[in-house]
């Protein structure tokens, strides 16, 4: 078949936008001239086998018109075949984010440089037998080395594999099986299939379906095939779509909507009895198997705290049976701490090598060979308990397979446990203006931020080292940041079990630091965290209340142990005598920009769908038709803007803007504008809002940060309209008050309930808002804002560094983002914000009244009660309410 370039989604169009180009000098220089975008590929070890690489690269506006007009060369100036996909466009239709796929066959154990250049006549991929066909209910993919056949009806991801005409798998092929808690075998039924990508380097097939006999249990299976190789990446996701019961707003394990099961595994059956070798990359040894039985089972993390209370089940018991892993082979048992194994099996038809990334980190895991069948225990039967997938929870597992000839190296997938990390050049990324406020580390004038953040990725206090404190490992926990700041006022058995759930967008912060410094260690924080958020922290159901459906669970209880709530905010164990304890996903804690950047850097479809799920959540939670009051009143609920000009509205607006960036759909930007008009007015009496009451109103700066982003987004989109003018005036109203009245938090310690280092970190956002707002002010006011912003920033550094606890997870999360903006503002000139082309004479700035308030107002009068009664009796309104509640919504589950 003929391959053509495709964008990631048909909804991406010429009107899709990016952020305001904050520095245009480098952008203008690139137009009409040859350009080179360096990409560093870091590898922990030398790799001498085919290895697929995928990386997103940003481009300045107007520089790249056609995604196909690029070429990639290695350090020897050899041009490599490359596949390109546009992830996002600028408003002029040029490429903003380009995803590139290529295959390397040798990497040094260091940083390897590749150059992406403009080339309208790049070398075509050599003609191969790479083909995609669909025949008799099967899909057939030929990569040039292997031919794969996939069942379209049943979850048999590889029905057959042929190498040089010989069949490597037997008639069973491969199956993915689930054993329920009663020991009954359940198999998947494919309901839909689609090609997520078809290209000259990588082709991705997505299968979706249900687990037969398991209500509400769904799966997705993504199979990636790579040209001229026998490499397959299989990623299977198990999803419980039922809503949790969460009585009283608590979310403990053992909920009636949880799904309990004994195992979930991938089984591969070979055509003939193989000779077997297995290796462990952590120990560097290779073992030949003399018998036909092998078990490699990781039961716990292997760390000192392997029995941590972090792993308790719904009964409060830690099911881990022993420390580390067990290998049963050749008639004997061997034990160790942390396994990173691969298995290679050779028959007369060829060789199969299997590797499971993060084998010990996401315990329990197992590899079992029985005769000629290999069972990969994603949720293994050996675990000392049943597995519980909570309502609205999902989990993705990845397996790498390499099918080849008998002479292929058994170590062909050893790089899976330490995969190479591609990072686009920092100066190139900054010049593209696709990532706002990105300042390369080499331009950091005083190196203060770099020195502060150095300990976050290296040393005994690094974020990775902190995982050991509560053993933040296992399939549900790995990736999340340990909320060590909660220990400050904790009064229980140590250490406190507390999870941070991406608060203040740690994914965004760590990705920005990786791009800013070029240090791949930041990826070790960002990548597991992003995948954890996508799977565990999102409430993936449409069957609960609209205020919760699809939302993000925030951090677990302040200064209390998480107990059996896992990563879901509230546990019944902590419930006090009062009734108002509890809750669920909330608009105040909706962070999407890190997941958007993760999507741009990886092309990960689940990240993209999660961003859109969280943006849709904002729209749905505010839709009055989706709750019971919708029968009598369809006004917006106001939940998306709870608290007015606060973090609730600010994070809601930010999520909507990210939805706009991904899709270009106007409804996201329109809703963001609606929230702005609802909560702020240019005529606001800011003094009367008592913003210096910091415990109640500190987060107004989160709203102002999002307001600044709206203004930049509208300018870049060419929308210098009345809403832009309205927002500009609102910003200046608040920023003027800040310049005249704001004080450092530690000048008002009597107002602080817990005077921790977090307040010094939050100070940076206040300083940044003032300086960013100065770009929209006249010269005199702008100068005052700049001076006050610099003064507050200096005080913030002084206050932060005097704390011994200055590097807690919360402080680091804030500084990774706000500290970077602070450094940018110290070095780069701000671009003046345009004055509105049209004055805001048509804006309706009446006071917003929520749905609940309107209904309560009606209940206070006889006429209002009569209106409500008539609406309740109106069959047409009831039918409209039912249709709104049952309206199909885009599948953002998996």
TARA-V384312 format. One record per residue. N is the residue number from 1. SS is DSSP state (h for helix, s for strand, l for the rest). NEAR is the number of other ideal C-beta (glycine too) atoms within 8 Angstrom. Layout:
BEGIN
N,SS,NEAR
N,SS,NEAR
END
This chain:
BEGIN
1,l,4
2,l,3
3,l,6
4,l,4
5,l,9
6,l,8
7,l,10
8,l,10
9,l,6
10,l,4
11,l,7
12,l,13
13,l,7
14,l,7
15,l,7
16,l,14
17,l,11
18,l,13
19,l,11
20,l,11
21,l,12
22,l,11
23,l,12
24,l,8
25,h,6
26,h,10
27,h,16
28,h,7
29,h,7
30,h,10
31,l,9
32,l,2
33,l,6
34,l,5
35,l,8
36,s,7
37,s,12
38,s,11
39,s,14
40,s,12
41,s,15
42,s,12
43,l,15
44,l,6
45,l,8
46,l,8
47,s,11
48,l,6
49,l,11
50,l,11
51,s,12
52,s,14
53,s,11
54,s,10
55,s,12
56,s,14
57,s,13
58,s,13
59,l,14
60,l,13
61,l,13
62,l,8
63,l,11
64,l,11
65,l,6
66,l,7
67,l,12
68,l,7
69,l,10
70,s,15
71,s,11
72,s,13
73,s,10
74,l,11
75,l,6
76,l,4
77,l,6
78,l,6
79,s,8
80,s,11
81,l,11
82,l,12
83,s,11
84,s,12
85,s,16
86,s,14
87,s,14
88,s,11
89,s,13
90,l,13
91,l,13
92,l,7
93,l,7
94,l,12
95,s,13
96,s,14
97,s,13
98,s,15
99,s,14
100,s,15
101,s,14
102,s,13
103,s,15
104,s,14
105,l,7
106,l,7
107,s,11
108,l,7
109,l,7
110,l,6
111,s,6
112,s,14
113,s,10
114,s,15
115,s,10
116,s,12
117,s,12
118,s,9
119,l,8
120,l,6
121,l,3
122,l,11
123,l,5
124,l,4
125,l,8
126,l,5
127,l,3
128,l,8
129,l,5
130,l,10
131,s,8
132,s,12
133,s,7
134,s,7
135,s,6
136,l,3
137,l,6
138,s,11
139,s,11
140,s,13
141,s,13
142,s,11
143,l,14
144,l,9
145,l,9
146,s,11
147,s,9
148,s,14
149,s,12
150,s,15
151,s,13
152,l,10
153,l,6
154,s,8
155,l,14
156,l,11
157,l,13
158,l,15
159,l,10
160,s,9
161,s,13
162,s,10
163,s,14
164,l,6
165,l,4
166,s,9
167,s,9
168,l,13
169,s,14
170,s,10
171,s,3
172,s,9
173,s,15
174,s,13
175,s,10
176,s,16
177,s,11
178,s,15
179,s,12
180,s,12
181,l,7
182,l,4
183,l,6
184,l,7
185,s,6
186,s,11
187,s,12
188,s,13
189,s,11
190,s,13
191,s,6
192,s,7
193,s,9
194,s,6
195,s,9
196,s,8
197,s,9
198,l,7
199,l,12
200,l,8
201,l,13
202,s,13
203,s,11
204,s,11
205,s,14
206,s,12
207,s,16
208,s,12
209,s,12
210,s,10
211,s,14
212,l,8
213,l,6
214,l,11
215,l,4
216,l,9
217,s,14
218,s,13
219,s,17
220,s,11
221,s,15
222,s,14
223,s,14
224,s,12
225,s,13
226,s,13
227,l,14
228,l,10
229,l,12
230,l,11
231,s,12
232,s,14
233,s,12
234,s,14
235,s,11
236,s,15
237,s,14
238,s,13
239,s,14
240,s,15
241,l,12
242,l,12
243,l,11
244,l,14
245,l,8
246,l,10
247,h,5
248,h,8
249,h,10
250,l,13
251,l,15
252,l,13
253,l,12
254,l,8
255,l,12
256,l,4
257,l,11
258,l,14
259,s,10
260,s,8
261,s,13
262,s,9
263,s,13
264,s,11
265,s,13
266,s,13
267,s,13
268,s,14
269,s,12
270,s,15
271,l,10
272,l,9
273,l,7
274,l,10
275,s,8
276,s,13
277,s,11
278,s,15
279,s,13
280,s,12
281,l,11
282,l,8
283,l,6
284,l,5
285,s,6
286,s,8
287,s,8
288,s,7
289,s,13
290,l,4
291,l,8
292,l,9
293,s,9
294,s,14
295,s,13
296,s,14
297,s,15
298,s,15
299,l,15
300,l,15
301,l,13
302,l,12
303,l,10
304,l,4
305,l,10
306,l,12
307,l,8
308,l,10
309,h,8
310,h,11
311,h,13
312,s,11
313,l,12
314,l,9
315,l,6
316,l,7
317,l,7
318,s,9
319,l,9
320,l,11
321,l,6
322,l,8
323,l,8
324,l,16
325,s,14
326,s,12
327,s,13
328,s,10
329,s,13
330,l,6
331,l,4
332,s,6
333,s,6
334,s,8
335,s,8
336,s,11
337,l,8
338,l,11
339,l,13
340,l,9
341,s,13
342,s,16
343,s,14
344,s,15
345,s,13
346,s,10
347,s,14
348,l,5
349,l,9
350,s,14
351,s,15
352,s,14
353,s,15
354,s,16
355,s,12
356,l,14
357,l,9
358,l,8
359,l,13
360,l,16
361,l,9
362,l,11
363,l,13
364,l,14
365,s,13
366,s,14
367,s,16
368,s,12
369,s,15
370,s,7
371,l,7
372,l,10
373,s,11
374,s,14
375,s,12
376,s,13
377,s,15
378,s,11
379,s,11
380,l,13
381,l,9
382,l,10
383,l,11
384,l,7
385,l,7
386,l,7
387,s,11
388,s,11
389,s,13
390,l,14
391,l,12
392,l,13
393,l,11
394,s,12
395,s,11
396,s,11
397,s,10
398,s,9
399,s,14
400,s,14
401,s,13
402,s,15
403,s,13
404,s,12
405,l,8
406,l,8
407,l,4
408,l,12
409,l,6
410,l,12
411,l,10
412,l,12
413,l,13
414,h,12
415,h,12
416,h,11
417,h,12
418,h,8
419,l,8
420,l,14
421,s,9
422,s,12
423,s,14
424,s,13
425,l,11
426,h,13
427,h,8
428,h,12
429,h,13
430,h,13
431,h,11
432,h,12
433,l,16
434,l,12
435,l,12
436,l,9
437,l,8
438,l,13
439,l,13
440,l,10
441,h,10
442,h,6
443,h,7
444,l,13
445,l,7
446,l,5
447,l,7
448,h,9
449,h,12
450,h,10
451,h,7
452,h,12
453,h,13
454,h,9
455,h,10
456,h,11
457,h,13
458,l,6
459,l,7
460,l,4
461,l,7
462,l,11
463,h,12
464,h,8
465,h,9
466,h,13
467,h,12
468,h,9
469,h,10
470,h,13
471,l,16
472,l,14
473,l,12
474,l,12
475,l,9
476,l,8
477,l,15
478,l,14
479,l,10
480,l,14
481,l,13
482,s,14
483,l,12
484,h,10
485,h,13
486,h,13
487,h,9
488,l,9
489,l,7
490,l,12
491,l,4
492,l,7
493,l,3
494,l,6
495,l,6
496,l,12
497,l,12
498,l,17
499,s,15
500,l,14
501,l,14
502,l,12
503,l,12
504,l,9
505,l,13
506,h,17
507,h,16
508,h,13
509,h,16
510,h,15
511,h,14
512,h,14
513,h,14
514,h,14
515,h,13
516,h,12
517,h,10
518,l,11
519,l,8
520,h,10
521,h,8
522,h,13
523,h,11
524,h,10
525,h,15
526,h,14
527,h,10
528,h,12
529,h,15
530,h,15
531,h,10
532,h,13
533,h,16
534,h,12
535,h,12
536,h,11
537,h,12
538,s,15
539,l,14
540,l,13
541,l,13
542,l,7
543,l,7
544,l,10
545,l,6
546,l,10
547,l,11
548,l,10
549,l,14
550,l,13
551,l,15
552,s,14
553,l,14
554,l,10
555,l,11
556,l,16
557,l,12
558,l,6
559,l,9
560,l,13
561,l,14
562,l,14
563,h,11
564,h,14
565,h,15
566,l,12
567,l,13
568,l,11
569,l,11
570,l,15
571,l,16
572,h,9
573,h,8
574,h,11
575,l,10
576,l,5
577,l,2
578,l,5
579,l,3
580,l,4
581,l,11
582,l,10
583,l,6
584,l,14
585,l,11
586,l,11
587,h,14
588,h,12
589,h,13
590,l,15
591,l,15
592,l,15
593,h,10
594,h,17
595,h,17
596,h,13
597,h,13
598,h,15
599,h,15
600,h,12
601,h,8
602,h,10
603,l,10
604,l,9
605,h,9
606,h,10
607,h,14
608,h,11
609,h,10
610,h,14
611,h,16
612,h,13
613,h,12
614,h,18
615,h,15
616,h,13
617,h,14
618,h,15
619,h,13
620,h,12
621,h,13
622,l,13
623,l,11
624,h,13
625,h,10
626,h,9
627,l,11
628,h,4
629,h,10
630,h,14
631,h,9
632,l,10
633,l,11
634,l,6
635,l,9
636,l,10
637,l,15
638,l,13
639,h,9
640,h,15
641,h,15
642,l,11
643,l,10
644,l,7
645,l,11
646,l,14
647,h,10
648,h,13
649,h,20
650,h,15
651,h,15
652,h,15
653,h,16
654,h,15
655,h,15
656,h,16
657,h,15
658,h,15
659,h,16
660,h,15
661,h,11
662,h,13
663,h,12
664,l,12
665,l,8
666,h,7
667,h,7
668,h,14
669,h,13
670,h,8
671,h,12
672,h,14
673,h,10
674,h,8
675,h,14
676,h,16
677,h,12
678,h,9
679,h,11
680,l,12
681,l,7
682,l,10
683,l,6
684,l,10
685,l,6
686,h,9
687,h,6
688,h,5
689,h,10
690,l,7
691,l,9
692,l,10
693,l,8
694,h,11
695,h,8
696,h,6
697,h,12
698,l,9
699,l,11
700,h,12
701,h,11
702,h,12
703,h,16
704,h,15
705,h,14
706,h,14
707,h,15
708,h,12
709,h,13
710,h,14
711,h,15
712,h,13
713,h,14
714,h,14
715,h,13
716,h,13
717,l,10
718,l,6
719,l,8
720,l,10
721,l,10
722,h,12
723,h,13
724,h,13
725,h,13
726,h,14
727,h,13
728,h,13
729,h,10
730,h,14
731,h,14
732,h,13
733,h,14
734,h,15
735,h,15
736,h,10
737,h,12
738,h,13
739,h,12
740,h,6
741,h,8
742,l,12
743,l,7
744,l,10
745,h,14
746,h,9
747,h,6
748,l,11
749,h,8
750,h,4
751,h,8
752,l,11
753,l,3
754,l,6
755,l,6
756,l,10
757,h,12
758,h,11
759,h,13
760,h,14
761,h,14
762,h,12
763,h,16
764,h,15
765,h,12
766,h,13
767,h,14
768,h,15
769,h,15
770,h,17
771,h,14
772,h,12
773,h,15
774,h,15
775,h,10
776,h,10
777,l,12
778,l,5
779,h,6
780,h,6
781,h,12
782,h,11
783,h,9
784,h,9
785,h,16
786,h,11
787,h,8
788,h,12
789,h,15
790,h,10
791,h,8
792,h,14
793,h,15
794,h,8
795,h,10
796,h,16
797,h,9
798,h,8
799,h,14
800,h,14
801,h,8
802,l,6
803,l,10
804,l,3
805,l,10
806,l,12
807,l,9
808,l,12
809,h,14
810,h,13
811,h,16
812,h,14
813,h,15
814,h,15
815,h,15
816,h,15
817,h,13
818,h,11
819,h,13
820,h,16
821,h,12
822,h,14
823,h,13
824,h,11
825,h,13
826,h,7
827,h,9
828,l,8
829,l,4
830,l,10
831,l,10
832,l,6
833,l,10
834,l,7
835,l,6
836,l,12
837,l,6
838,l,8
839,l,6
840,l,12
841,l,5
842,l,5
843,l,9
844,l,5
845,l,8
846,l,4
847,l,3
848,l,9
849,l,7
850,l,10
851,h,15
852,h,9
853,h,9
854,h,11
855,h,12
856,h,8
857,h,10
858,h,13
859,h,9
860,l,6
861,l,8
862,h,5
863,h,6
864,h,11
865,h,10
866,h,8
867,h,9
868,h,12
869,h,8
870,h,8
871,h,11
872,h,8
873,l,6
874,l,8
875,h,6
876,h,6
877,h,10
878,h,9
879,h,8
880,h,9
881,h,11
882,h,8
883,h,8
884,h,11
885,h,9
886,h,6
887,l,6
888,l,3
889,l,8
890,l,5
891,l,5
892,l,11
893,l,8
894,l,12
END
